């Protein structure tokens, strides 16, 4: 299903339009007088962080924190456990931000969104090296870092996890 946006604007810059939610790339642009009709390109289905890729459930989270190992890359504490049974998603991840450090839910959600996006974008480069792994990323910093800083740190974390996984296999 495609998204359609209709707008009256003076100039179209190579199919990029800011329409309330943010920048979207549109596959087709039609002009009707002074109105433009934008048809969005379909999202890439393979590039999503699906529900199956997120660690959830009391047993799974409990086994992560009771039997898992950990290391620290500021501002993250990383807890991980290697699974014995192969599941469909090769790795599952849990994101957590402390209420003690960030009183407002808006701030916690912002950090979790940044963490999820950095994980989602950078995971495919290491996907085959991190099989059967459950990971918990706990944000321990005291201030809200920029997306680029979080992304740099998550790249380091994914690299360490892939090295650890190669050693254990």
Backbone as a printed PyTorch tensor [residue, N CA C, xyz], in Angstrom:
tensor([[[  0.8390,  -1.1760,   0.0000],
         [  0.0000,   0.0000,   0.0000],
         [  0.8830,   1.2380,   0.0000]],

        [[  0.6010,   2.1970,  -0.8380],
         [  1.3910,   3.4060,  -0.9610],
         [  0.7560,   4.5490,  -0.2010]],

        [[  1.5950,   5.4610,   0.2140],
         [  1.1300,   6.6550,   0.9010],
         [  0.9920,   7.7680,  -0.1310]],

        [[ -0.0790,   8.5290,  -0.0630],
         [ -0.2950,   9.6200,  -1.0060],
         [ -0.3870,  10.9090,  -0.2090]],

        [[  0.3110,  11.9300,  -0.6790],
         [  0.2480,  13.2430,  -0.0560],
         [ -0.0740,  14.2590,  -1.1410]],

        [[ -0.9170,  15.2040,  -0.8270],
         [ -1.2630,  16.2620,  -1.7620],
         [ -0.8600,  17.5760,  -1.1090]],

        [[ -0.1430,  18.3980,  -1.8470],
         [  0.3250,  19.6500,  -1.2780],
         [  0.3780,  20.7260,  -2.3470]],

        [[  0.1960,  21.9540,  -1.9130],
         [  0.3460,  23.0870,  -2.8130],
         [  1.6490,  23.7640,  -2.4170]],

        [[  2.6510,  23.5720,  -3.2480],
         [  3.9640,  24.1430,  -2.9590],
         [  4.5000,  24.7800,  -4.2240]],

        [[  5.5040,  25.6190,  -4.0530],
         [  6.0320,  26.3290,  -5.2040],
         [  7.1390,  25.5540,  -5.9080]],

        [[  7.8380,  24.6960,  -5.1920],
         [  8.9920,  24.0310,  -5.7790],
         [  9.1290,  22.6270,  -5.2260]],

        [[  9.4540,  21.6650,  -6.0760],
         [  9.6960,  20.2940,  -5.6590],
         [ 11.1810,  20.0320,  -5.8220]],

        [[ 11.8470,  19.6240,  -4.7400],
         [ 13.2820,  19.3940,  -4.7790],
         [ 13.5570,  17.9000,  -4.9060]],

        [[ 13.7010,  17.4080,  -6.1000],
         [ 14.0360,  16.0220,  -6.4450],
         [ 13.1850,  14.9930,  -5.6860]],

        [[ 11.9010,  15.2690,  -5.5520],
         [ 11.0010,  14.2910,  -4.9590],
         [ 11.0010,  14.2650,  -3.4520]],

        [[ 11.6980,  15.1790,  -2.7900],
         [ 11.7450,  15.1880,  -1.3330],
         [ 10.7600,  16.2140,  -0.8020]],

        [[  9.9090,  15.8090,   0.1140],
         [  8.8900,  16.7020,   0.6420],
         [  8.7710,  16.5030,   2.1440]],

        [[  8.6890,  17.5920,   2.8570],
         [  8.4630,  17.5190,   4.2960],
         [  6.9640,  17.6070,   4.5130]],

        [[  6.3490,  16.5130,   4.9660],
         [  4.8890,  16.5290,   5.1030],
         [  4.4740,  16.1480,   6.5120]],

        [[  4.6360,  17.0430,   7.4430],
         [  4.1200,  16.8560,   8.7880],
         [  4.9130,  15.8730,   9.6160]],

        [[  5.1050,  14.6540,   9.1270],
         [  5.7720,  13.6190,   9.9030],
         [  7.2790,  13.7450,   9.7740]],

        [[  7.7640,  14.1310,   8.6430],
         [  9.1960,  14.2290,   8.4060],
         [  9.4700,  14.1090,   6.9260]],

        [[ 10.7320,  13.9550,   6.5740],
         [ 11.0890,  13.8340,   5.1630],
         [ 10.7450,  12.4490,   4.6580]],

        [[ 10.1230,  12.3870,   3.5010],
         [  9.7980,  11.1080,   2.8810],
         [ 10.2590,  11.1450,   1.4420]],

        [[ 10.7010,  10.0250,   0.9400],
         [ 11.0950,   9.9200,  -0.4460],
         [  9.9010,   9.4170,  -1.2400]],

        [[  9.5390,  10.1520,  -2.2620],
         [  8.3710,   9.8090,  -3.0440],
         [  8.7800,   9.2480,  -4.3930]],

        [[  8.1030,   8.1810,  -4.8020],
         [  8.4320,   7.5100,  -6.0460],
         [  7.8580,   8.2300,  -7.2470]],

        [[  6.7300,   8.8730,  -7.0770],
         [  6.0480,   9.4770,  -8.2080],
         [  5.5170,  10.8420,  -7.8070]],

        [[  5.7050,  11.8180,  -8.6760],
         [  5.2100,  13.1630,  -8.4260],
         [  4.3600,  13.5660,  -9.6290]],

        [[  3.0970,  13.9190,  -9.3880],
         [  2.2060,  14.3780, -10.4450],
         [  1.7930,  15.8050, -10.1400]],

        [[  1.6320,  16.6100, -11.1750],
         [  1.2470,  18.0040, -10.9650],
         [ -0.1320,  18.2500, -11.5540]],

        [[ -0.9870,  18.8610, -10.7480],
         [ -2.3120,  19.2700, -11.1870],
         [ -2.4640,  20.7590, -10.8920]],

        [[ -2.1600,  21.5950, -11.8570],
         [ -2.1970,  23.0390, -11.6380],
         [ -1.1030,  23.4360, -10.6680]],

        [[ -1.5080,  24.0730,  -9.5670],
         [ -0.5230,  24.4490,  -8.5540],
         [ -0.4030,  23.3860,  -7.4540]],

        [[ -1.1210,  22.2680,  -7.6080],
         [ -1.0850,  21.1970,  -6.6200],
         [ -0.1690,  20.0810,  -7.0940]],

        [[  0.5470,  19.4740,  -6.1630],
         [  1.3980,  18.3300,  -6.4570],
         [  0.8550,  17.1120,  -5.7140]],

        [[  0.8390,  15.9690,  -6.3670],
         [  0.4180,  14.7220,  -5.7360],
         [  1.6530,  13.8410,  -5.6400]],

        [[  1.9750,  13.4080,  -4.4250],
         [  3.1640,  12.6070,  -4.1700],
         [  2.7390,  11.2020,  -3.7780]],

        [[  3.2900,  10.2020,  -4.4350],
         [  3.0190,   8.8100,  -4.0990],
         [  4.3130,   8.2400,  -3.5310]],

        [[  4.2600,   7.8170,  -2.2780],
         [  5.4710,   7.3670,  -1.5870],
         [  5.9150,   6.0120,  -2.0920]],

        [[  7.2300,   5.8210,  -2.0950],
         [  7.7870,   4.5150,  -2.4270],
         [  7.4850,   3.5600,  -1.2850]],

        [[  7.2760,   2.2950,  -1.5960],
         [  6.9770,   1.2930,  -0.5750],
         [  8.1940,   1.1030,   0.3190]],

        [[  7.9690,   0.9930,   1.6240],
         [  9.0590,   0.7680,   2.5670],
         [  9.7190,  -0.5720,   2.2930]],

        [[ 11.0030,  -0.6410,   2.5440],
         [ 11.7190,  -1.9020,   2.3760],
         [ 11.3560,  -2.8110,   3.5400]],

        [[ 10.7060,  -3.9210,   3.2600],
         [ 10.2490,  -4.8250,   4.3060],
         [ 11.4170,  -5.5050,   5.0170]],

        [[ 12.5090,  -5.7580,   4.3170],
         [ 13.6230,  -6.4690,   4.9150],
         [ 14.4750,  -5.6190,   5.8270]],

        [[ 14.1960,  -4.3370,   5.9270],
         [ 15.0460,  -3.4410,   6.6860],
         [ 14.3150,  -2.8980,   7.9130]],

        [[ 13.5330,  -3.7640,   8.5750],
         [ 12.7720,  -3.3480,   9.7390],
         [ 13.2320,  -4.1170,  10.9670]],

        [[ 13.0470,  -3.5250,  12.1250],
         [ 13.2920,  -4.2060,  13.3800],
         [ 11.9440,  -4.7610,  13.8310]],

        [[ 11.6710,  -5.9970,  13.4520],
         [ 10.3580,  -6.5830,  13.6800],
         [ 10.1820,  -7.0080,  15.1350]],

        [[  8.9600,  -7.3840,  15.4820],
         [  8.6440,  -7.8310,  16.8390],
         [  9.4670,  -9.0670,  17.2070]],

        [[  9.6830,  -9.9530,  16.2380],
         [ 10.4550, -11.1690,  16.5110],
         [ 11.9170, -10.8610,  16.8200]],

        [[ 12.4080,  -9.7310,  16.3490],
         [ 13.8000,  -9.3590,  16.5840],
         [ 13.9960,  -8.6620,  17.9320]],

        [[ 12.8940,  -8.3490,  18.6160],
         [ 12.9940,  -7.7110,  19.9210],
         [ 12.8600,  -8.7710,  21.0010]],

        [[ 13.6620,  -8.6710,  22.0050],
         [ 13.6340,  -9.6250,  23.1100],
         [ 12.4760,  -9.2530,  24.0280]],

        [[ 11.5560, -10.1940,  24.2210],
         [ 10.4250,  -9.9430,  25.0990],
         [ 10.0350, -11.2500,  25.7680]],

        [[  9.2570, -11.1400,  26.8010],
         [  8.8290, -12.3140,  27.5470],
         [  9.6280, -12.4620,  28.8250]],

        [[  8.9400, -12.8960,  29.8690],
         [  9.5430, -12.9940,  31.1910],
         [ 10.7080, -13.9860,  31.2310]],

        [[ 10.5310, -15.1510,  30.5960],
         [ 11.5820, -16.1760,  30.6110],
         [ 12.8290, -15.7020,  29.8750]],

        [[ 12.6430, -15.1460,  28.6850],
         [ 13.7840, -14.7300,  27.8660],
         [ 14.5630, -13.5960,  28.5280]],

        [[ 13.8420, -12.6030,  29.0520],
         [ 14.5150, -11.4780,  29.7160],
         [ 15.1730, -11.9480,  31.0040]],

        [[ 14.5000, -12.8280,  31.7520],
         [ 15.0870, -13.3620,  32.9820],
         [ 16.3570, -14.1430,  32.7200]],

        [[ 16.3640, -14.9660,  31.6770],
         [ 17.5770, -15.7340,  31.3630],
         [ 18.6990, -14.8300,  30.8840]],

        [[ 18.3420, -13.7260,  30.2330],
         [ 19.3700, -12.7740,  29.7900],
         [ 20.0880, -12.1710,  30.9920]],

        [[ 19.3250, -11.7410,  32.0040],
         [ 19.9480, -11.0450,  33.1250],
         [ 20.4990, -11.9880,  34.1870]],

        [[ 20.0220, -13.2270,  34.2670],
         [ 20.5670, -14.1470,  35.2650],
         [ 21.7740, -14.9130,  34.7360]],

        [[ 21.7280, -15.3520,  33.4910],
         [ 22.8150, -16.1700,  32.9670],
         [ 23.6850, -15.4910,  31.9400]],

        [[ 23.4930, -14.1820,  31.7330],
         [ 24.2270, -13.4850,  30.6850],
         [ 25.5310, -12.8830,  31.1540]],

        [[ 26.3840, -12.5960,  30.2030],
         [ 27.6410, -11.8780,  30.4500],
         [ 27.4280, -10.4210,  30.0660]],

        [[ 28.3570,  -9.5690,  30.4790],
         [ 28.1840,  -8.1540,  30.1570],
         [ 29.5190,  -7.4690,  29.9360]],

        [[ 29.4510,  -6.3500,  29.2400],
         [ 30.5830,  -5.4420,  29.1080],
         [ 30.0140,  -4.0370,  29.0120]],

        [[ 30.9030,  -3.0540,  29.0690],
         [ 30.4740,  -1.6620,  29.1450],
         [ 31.1390,  -0.8610,  28.0430]],

        [[ 30.3390,  -0.1600,  27.2570],
         [ 30.8120,   0.8180,  26.2810],
         [ 29.9910,   2.0690,  26.5450]],

        [[ 30.6190,   3.0890,  27.1280],
         [ 29.8660,   4.2710,  27.5270],
         [ 29.1120,   4.8310,  26.3320]],

        [[ 27.8510,   5.1330,  26.4730],
         [ 26.9640,   5.1660,  27.6270],
         [ 26.0980,   3.9110,  27.7740]],

        [[ 26.5710,   2.7680,  27.2960],
         [ 25.7690,   1.5490,  27.3240],
         [ 26.3950,   0.4700,  28.1910]],

        [[ 25.5440,  -0.2400,  28.9220],
         [ 25.9220,  -1.5100,  29.5020],
         [ 25.2780,  -2.5550,  28.6050]],

        [[ 26.0680,  -3.4980,  28.1320],
         [ 25.5910,  -4.5100,  27.1950],
         [ 25.5750,  -5.8490,  27.9050]],

        [[ 24.4080,  -6.4690,  27.9700],
         [ 24.2440,  -7.7930,  28.5550],
         [ 23.8730,  -8.7330,  27.4100]],

        [[ 24.5500,  -9.8710,  27.3300],
         [ 24.2680, -10.7890,  26.2260],
         [ 24.3390, -12.2240,  26.7150]],

        [[ 23.6460, -13.0940,  26.0130],
         [ 23.6880, -14.5240,  26.2930],
         [ 23.5770, -15.2540,  24.9580]],

        [[ 24.3630, -16.2990,  24.8100],
         [ 24.2980, -17.1400,  23.6100],
         [ 23.2230, -18.1980,  23.8180]],

        [[ 22.3220, -18.3280,  22.8630],
         [ 21.2550, -19.3220,  22.9480],
         [ 21.7320, -20.6390,  22.3540]],

        [[ 21.2450, -21.7290,  22.8980],
         [ 21.5670, -23.0500,  22.3490],
         [ 20.6560, -23.3970,  21.1890]],

        [[ 19.3840, -23.0470,  21.3100],
         [ 18.4200, -23.4060,  20.2740],
         [ 18.3880, -22.3200,  19.2030]],

        [[ 18.4510, -22.7170,  17.9350],
         [ 18.3630, -21.7130,  16.8680],
         [ 16.9150, -21.2650,  16.6790]],

        [[ 16.7050, -19.9740,  16.6750],
         [ 15.3900, -19.4040,  16.4180],
         [ 15.4180, -18.6950,  15.0710]],

        [[ 14.2410, -18.3350,  14.5840],
         [ 14.1720, -17.6860,  13.2790],
         [ 14.9700, -16.3810,  13.2440]],

        [[ 14.7220, -15.4170,  14.1410],
         [ 15.6350, -14.2740,  14.1250],
         [ 16.9560, -14.7110,  14.7630]],

        [[ 18.0400, -14.4140,  14.0990],
         [ 19.3430, -14.8510,  14.5950],
         [ 19.7000, -14.1850,  15.9140]],

        [[ 19.3240, -12.9490,  16.0800],
         [ 19.5880, -12.2520,  17.3330],
         [ 18.3510, -11.4590,  17.7330]],

        [[ 18.1650, -11.3620,  19.0500],
         [ 17.0630, -10.5720,  19.5910],
         [ 17.6640,  -9.5230,  20.5060]],

        [[ 17.0360,  -8.3650,  20.5730],
         [ 17.6110,  -7.2650,  21.3280],
         [ 16.5540,  -6.6080,  22.2150]],

        [[ 17.0100,  -6.1080,  23.3590],
         [ 16.1730,  -5.4040,  24.3280],
         [ 16.8040,  -4.0390,  24.5660]],

        [[ 16.0130,  -2.9830,  24.5540],
         [ 16.5030,  -1.6240,  24.7900],
         [ 15.9140,  -1.1200,  26.0880]],

        [[ 16.7520,  -0.5050,  26.9290],
         [ 16.2810,  -0.0320,  28.2210],
         [ 16.9460,   1.2970,  28.5740]],

        [[ 16.1430,   2.2060,  29.1290],
         [ 16.6390,   3.4950,  29.6090],
         [ 16.0720,   3.6890,  31.0100]],

        [[ 16.9260,   4.0450,  31.9570],
         [ 16.5440,   4.1330,  33.3630],
         [ 15.6510,   5.3310,  33.6640]],

        [[ 14.6150,   5.0780,  34.4450],
         [ 13.7370,   6.1550,  34.8950],
         [ 14.4660,   7.0320,  35.9180]],

        [[ 15.4240,   6.4590,  36.6200],
         [ 16.1700,   7.2290,  37.6170],
         [ 16.9530,   8.3640,  36.9540]],

        [[ 17.5130,   8.1010,  35.7630],
         [ 18.3170,   9.1120,  35.0790],
         [ 17.4850,  10.0530,  34.2150]],

        [[ 16.3550,   9.5680,  33.7020],
         [ 15.5060,  10.3820,  32.8280],
         [ 14.0720,  10.2990,  33.3360]],

        [[ 13.6480,  11.3410,  34.0280],
         [ 12.3490,  11.3480,  34.6910],
         [ 11.1830,  11.3810,  33.7080]],

        [[ 11.3760,  12.0040,  32.5650],
         [ 10.2930,  12.1790,  31.6000],
         [ 10.2990,  11.0440,  30.5720]],

        [[  9.1380,  10.4660,  30.3520],
         [  9.0010,   9.3680,  29.3970],
         [  9.3990,   9.7990,  27.9900]],

        [[  9.1990,  11.0590,  27.6650],
         [  9.5550,  11.5720,  26.3460],
         [ 11.0530,  11.3960,  26.1050]],

        [[ 11.8650,  11.6870,  27.1230],
         [ 13.3160,  11.5510,  26.9940],
         [ 13.7270,  10.0870,  26.8780]],

        [[ 13.1140,   9.2240,  27.6740],
         [ 13.4300,   7.7940,  27.5880],
         [ 13.0510,   7.2320,  26.2240]],

        [[ 11.8870,   7.6110,  25.7230],
         [ 11.4500,   7.1210,  24.4180],
         [ 12.3300,   7.6370,  23.2880]],

        [[ 12.7890,   8.8750,  23.4000],
         [ 13.6940,   9.4390,  22.3960],
         [ 14.9800,   8.6260,  22.3170]],

        [[ 15.5450,   8.3310,  23.4700],
         [ 16.7880,   7.5480,  23.4950],
         [ 16.5680,   6.1370,  22.9600]],

        [[ 15.4440,   5.5210,  23.3250],
         [ 15.1690,   4.1670,  22.8190],
         [ 14.9520,   4.1710,  21.3120]],

        [[ 14.3030,   5.2030,  20.7910],
         [ 14.1300,   5.3030,  19.3330],
         [ 15.4760,   5.4350,  18.6380]],

        [[ 16.3620,   6.2560,  19.1930],
         [ 17.6960,   6.4290,  18.6000],
         [ 18.4840,   5.1240,  18.6620]],

        [[ 18.3840,   4.4060,  19.7690],
         [ 19.0890,   3.1370,  19.9050],
         [ 18.5580,   2.1120,  18.9020]],

        [[ 17.2320,   2.0130,  18.7860],
         [ 16.6210,   1.0620,  17.8440],
         [ 17.0320,   1.3550,  16.4120]],

        [[ 17.0170,   2.6210,  16.0460],
         [ 17.3510,   2.9940,  14.6700],
         [ 18.8180,   2.7010,  14.3700]],

        [[ 19.7080,   3.0320,  15.2810],
         [ 21.1300,   2.7530,  15.0710],
         [ 21.3690,   1.2460,  14.9750]],

        [[ 20.6970,   0.4630,  15.8070],
         [ 20.8170,  -0.9980,  15.7610],
         [ 20.2880,  -1.5390,  14.4380]],

        [[ 19.1130,  -1.0630,  14.0380],
         [ 18.4690,  -1.5450,  12.8240],
         [ 19.3150,  -1.2560,  11.5790]],

        [[ 19.8920,  -0.0800,  11.5200],
         [ 20.6530,   0.3140,  10.3300],
         [ 21.9950,  -0.4100,  10.2630]],

        [[ 22.6490,  -0.6260,  11.3890],
         [ 24.0060,  -1.1690,  11.3790],
         [ 24.0810,  -2.6720,  11.5650]],

        [[ 23.0090,  -3.3180,  11.9500],
         [ 23.0340,  -4.7590,  12.1620],
         [ 23.2550,  -5.5780,  10.8940]],

        [[ 22.6700,  -5.2250,   9.7380],
         [ 22.8450,  -6.0790,   8.5590],
         [ 24.2970,  -6.2980,   8.1440]],

        [[ 25.2070,  -5.4030,   8.4920],
         [ 26.6090,  -5.6000,   8.1350],
         [ 27.2470,  -6.7320,   8.9480]],

        [[ 26.7140,  -7.0150,  10.1310],
         [ 27.2620,  -8.0510,  11.0030],
         [ 26.2920,  -9.2130,  11.1940]],

        [[ 25.2200,  -9.2640,  10.4390],
         [ 24.1050, -10.1710,  10.6950],
         [ 24.5240, -11.6340,  10.7930]],

        [[ 25.3540, -12.1200,   9.8880],
         [ 25.7310, -13.5360,   9.8810],
         [ 26.7080, -13.8880,  11.0000]],

        [[ 27.4130, -12.9000,  11.5300],
         [ 28.4110, -13.1510,  12.5720],
         [ 27.8110, -13.2070,  13.9690]],

        [[ 26.5260, -12.8920,  14.1000],
         [ 25.9080, -12.8160,  15.4230],
         [ 24.7100, -13.7430,  15.5330]],

        [[ 24.9000, -15.0150,  15.2500],
         [ 23.7880, -15.9620,  15.2750],
         [ 23.4810, -16.4010,  16.7060]],

        [[ 22.1850, -16.6440,  16.9870],
         [ 21.7110, -17.1750,  18.2740],
         [ 22.1960, -16.3500,  19.4630]],

        [[ 21.9270, -15.0740,  19.4140],
         [ 22.4070, -14.1650,  20.4430],
         [ 21.2390, -13.3140,  20.9470]],

        [[ 21.1030, -13.2410,  22.2770],
         [ 20.1580, -12.3150,  22.9030],
         [ 20.9660, -11.1930,  23.5200]],

        [[ 20.5700,  -9.9520,  23.2530],
         [ 21.3380,  -8.7840,  23.6880],
         [ 20.4210,  -7.8220,  24.4170]],

        [[ 20.9160,  -7.2510,  25.5000],
         [ 20.2250,  -6.1810,  26.2050],
         [ 21.1030,  -4.9490,  26.2000]],

        [[ 20.6000,  -3.8440,  25.6610],
         [ 21.3400,  -2.5750,  25.6630],
         [ 20.7080,  -1.6620,  26.7080]],

        [[ 21.4650,  -1.3470,  27.7370],
         [ 20.9740,  -0.5030,  28.8270],
         [ 21.7100,   0.8290,  28.7500]],

        [[ 20.9660,   1.8950,  28.5550],
         [ 21.5500,   3.2320,  28.4550],
         [ 21.8260,   3.7290,  29.8630]],

        [[ 23.1040,   3.9720,  30.1850],
         [ 23.4750,   4.3760,  31.5370],
         [ 23.9400,   5.8230,  31.6280]],

        [[ 23.9870,   6.5270,  30.5110],
         [ 24.4250,   7.9200,  30.5110],
         [ 23.4620,   8.8110,  31.2820]],

        [[ 23.9380,   9.9850,  31.6510],
         [ 23.1280,  10.9240,  32.4270],
         [ 22.5150,  12.0100,  31.5570]],

        [[ 22.9890,  12.1470,  30.3000],
         [ 22.4240,  13.1740,  29.4250],
         [ 22.0390,  12.5550,  28.0910]],

        [[ 21.1950,  13.2440,  27.3670],
         [ 20.7270,  12.7630,  26.0690],
         [ 21.8030,  13.0430,  25.0310]],

        [[ 22.3260,  11.9760,  24.4530],
         [ 23.3600,  12.1060,  23.4300],
         [ 22.7090,  12.2020,  22.0540]],

        [[ 23.4800,  12.7070,  21.0930],
         [ 22.9770,  12.8280,  19.7230],
         [ 22.8920,  11.4450,  19.0740]],

        [[ 22.1180,  11.3810,  18.0100],
         [ 21.9600,  10.1190,  17.2920],
         [ 23.3090,   9.6210,  16.7660]],

        [[ 24.1330,  10.5260,  16.2410],
         [ 25.4030,  10.1140,  15.6470],
         [ 26.3410,   9.5140,  16.6940]],

        [[ 26.3370,  10.0840,  17.8930],
         [ 27.1590,   9.5420,  18.9810],
         [ 26.6660,   8.1460,  19.3700]],

        [[ 25.3560,   7.9940,  19.4990],
         [ 24.7760,   6.6940,  19.8470],
         [ 25.0830,   5.6730,  18.7600]],

        [[ 24.9890,   6.0980,  17.5010],
         [ 25.2710,   5.1820,  16.3940],
         [ 26.7240,   4.7110,  16.4150]],

        [[ 27.6610,   5.6210,  16.6780],
         [ 29.0790,   5.2310,  16.7710],
         [ 29.2790,   4.1680,  17.8400]],

        [[ 28.6740,   4.3610,  18.9890],
         [ 28.8350,   3.4200,  20.0910],
         [ 28.1750,   2.0800,  19.7880]],

        [[ 27.0420,   2.0930,  19.1240],
         [ 26.3590,   0.8430,  18.7880],
         [ 27.1530,   0.0720,  17.7390]],

        [[ 27.8260,   0.7650,  16.8330],
         [ 28.7060,   0.0850,  15.8710],
         [ 29.8310,  -0.6300,  16.6140]],

        [[ 30.4000,   0.0250,  17.6210],
         [ 31.4510,  -0.6030,  18.4330],
         [ 30.8850,  -1.8260,  19.1580]],

        [[ 29.6860,  -1.6990,  19.7130],
         [ 29.0440,  -2.8010,  20.4440],
         [ 28.7850,  -3.9810,  19.5190]],

        [[ 28.2530,  -3.7190,  18.3240],
         [ 27.9730,  -4.8010,  17.3770],
         [ 29.2650,  -5.4940,  16.9690]],

        [[ 30.3340,  -4.7290,  16.7810],
         [ 31.6380,  -5.3200,  16.4620],
         [ 32.1350,  -6.2280,  17.5740]],

        [[ 32.0360,  -5.7810,  18.8310],
         [ 32.4610,  -6.6060,  19.9680],
         [ 31.6220,  -7.8710,  20.0880]],

        [[ 30.3080,  -7.7220,  19.8880],
         [ 29.4280,  -8.8950,  19.9900],
         [ 29.7360,  -9.9110,  18.8900]],

        [[ 30.0530,  -9.4420,  17.6960],
         [ 30.3750, -10.3810,  16.6140],
         [ 31.6940, -11.0860,  16.8900]],

        [[ 32.6810, -10.3920,  17.4870],
         [ 33.9390, -11.0260,  17.8740],
         [ 33.7030, -12.0820,  18.9500]],

        [[ 32.8980, -11.7580,  19.9450],
         [ 32.6000, -12.6810,  21.0260],
         [ 31.8870, -13.9240,  20.4800]],

        [[ 30.9570, -13.7250,  19.5650],
         [ 30.2060, -14.8190,  18.9960],
         [ 31.1060, -15.7260,  18.1550]],

        [[ 32.0800, -15.1420,  17.4430],
         [ 33.0060, -15.9500,  16.6450],
         [ 33.8880, -16.8170,  17.5310]],

        [[ 34.2750, -16.2970,  18.6910],
         [ 35.1240, -17.0480,  19.6160],
         [ 34.3670, -18.2500,  20.1780]],

        [[ 33.0710, -18.0670,  20.4840],
         [ 32.2910, -19.1360,  21.0900],
         [ 31.7880, -20.1820,  20.0980]],

        [[ 31.9180, -19.9300,  18.8120],
         [ 31.4250, -20.9220,  17.8500],
         [ 32.5270, -21.7120,  17.2380]]])
